[in-house]
Amino acid sequence: MVKRLALLSQIRHALRRSRVVALIGPRQSGKTTLARQIVPPDSPRYFDLEEPTSLARLAEPMTALAPLRGVIVIDEVQRRQDLFPMLRVLADRRPLSARFLILGSASPELLRQSSESLAGRMETITLPGFTLAEVGARALNRHWLRGGFPRSFLARTHEDSLRWRNEFVQTFLERDLPQLGISIPAQALRRFWAMVAHYHGNIWNAAEPARSLGVSEPTVRRYLDLLTGVFLVRQLPPWHENLGKRQVKAPKVYVRDSGLLHALLGVRTDAELLHHPKCGASWEGYAVEEALNLVQPDDAYFWATHQGAELDLLLLKDGRRFGMEIKRTDAPTLTPSMRIALDDLRLEHLIVLYPGMRRYPLSARVTAVPLAEFAASSWEALLPRRRRLQRAGA
């Protein structure tokens, strides 16, 4: 079993700060396992809305919830969106006798009622699958191939892992989406999802998928927003400002979990992955997710100009700008595109993530860092020593 002590500590701290904490993320990413370490599943304060017993207990929600004290867990809360106004009433009681940990498999944008009812009362924590920091650097290749979903990563064999991922895709399309009130034919959405996998790491253009599916471009955009809202696709927005250059203004798309990407592409083994045409794009998306999970930026973008300059990640954190380039090469070197990004975007520092073994400087403001070392570090430790000393002095 992979211990997720940092996440568990983060949830407990959030519960001390906030009246309602939403732990959201894709299905099967480990939300329930974490919640059961805070409130035992046999406790009267634990409600799993996929269990008939819990649903029966909540037939009269106020009667069931009002007398309870301490932390109350409501798992798969998207199945009962009518609970949100009631949670607002309970969270506003004085003195506050209970706090709520609600678990969901859809973003607040899809659960609009929650964001409206609990505005100013709810703290949100987004839970990915296992990260490289959690499974350890030695498991990098396995983690990249299988992805971070616990059952996929921990499967006995690659074949068992792939079977689980294929079943996850089928169950998600045929059961989970209809439970969210989304009525899109499963076959059409699976074809679209496979198209997104082939666009992985590229700038999105809705016209081609729309033609292939025989639907309108607004319909395709709705499909993409839907998969984004259930944490299965990432739309990385473009950064653009007045630089006197033509800049790309469409998002990049990624399948967030590398294991699901490989299942959609039909990749079964390490050897097949390394020889697949999407190998480089897969590595890029894998590193993007690891970087965002570690840094936790205030905002994240990519940047590209029509003249060819680009930056894989522009991270805004604490009022500062950092860049990241992702290279699948043994020894990355400083490129003209990196120099342009440093100057045009006024980056404090640029990190080049690559699959090597040692960290080394490419220039005063550019450092090549192995992805395994990056995942095992804190963000502050990755900044050059001179910059960290300046912050300490400030």
Secondary structure, 3 states (H helix, E strand, C coil): CCCCHHHHHHHHHHHHHCCEEEEECCCCCCHHHHHCCCCCCCCCCEEECCCHHHHHHCCCHHHHHCCCCEEEEEECHHHHCCHHHHHHHHHCCCCCCEEEEEEECCCCCCCHHHHHHCCCCEEEEECCCCCHHHHCHHHHHHHHHHCCCHHHHCCCCHHHHHHHHHHHHHHHHHHHHHHCCCCCCHHHHHHHHHHHHHHCCEECCCHHHHHHHCCCHHHHHHHHHHHHHCCCEEEECECCCCCCCCECCCCEEEECCHHHHHHHHCCCCHHHHHCCCCHHHHHHHHHHHHHHHHHCCCEEEEEEECCCCEEEEEEEECCEEEEEEECCCCCCCCCHHHHHHHHHCCCCEEEEEECCCCCEEEECCEEEEEHHHHHCCCHHHHCCHHHHHHHHHC
